[in-house]
Amino acid sequence: MAGGKTTTRSHMKSNRKRSRDVEKAYTNAQFAAKLRRLADAVESGGRFAIQVAGERIRVPANAVFNVEHERSGDEEEVEFQIKWRPE
């Protein structure tokens, strides 16, 4: 799984950017590297930038972090979420 799997759904909103719902699969090593960079940014109080499915995302230092757990049938999911309002 060198590049991973990407699932993308997008549509136009009436404002500046197109809305998007992207899920990108990474190898264990790629995911760990991204988490390390995120952890360093959070710990230092800095901003975080990441590229997902070809788009560069800039997460501000004042973003809100939360963890979500979902269970449905024989499947469980943990999501690490980062939310902010565009500047």
HELIX and SHEET records of a PDB file:
HELIX    1   1 ASN A   28  SER A   44  1                                  17    
SHEET    1   A 2 THR A   6  HIS A  11  0                                        
SHEET    2   A 2 SER A  19  LYS A  24 -1                                        
SHEET    1   B 2 PHE A  48  VAL A  52  0                                        
SHEET    2   B 2 GLU A  55  VAL A  59 -1                                        
SHEET    1   C 2 VAL A  64  SER A  72  0                                        
SHEET    2   C 2 GLU A  75  LYS A  83 -1                                        
END                                                                             
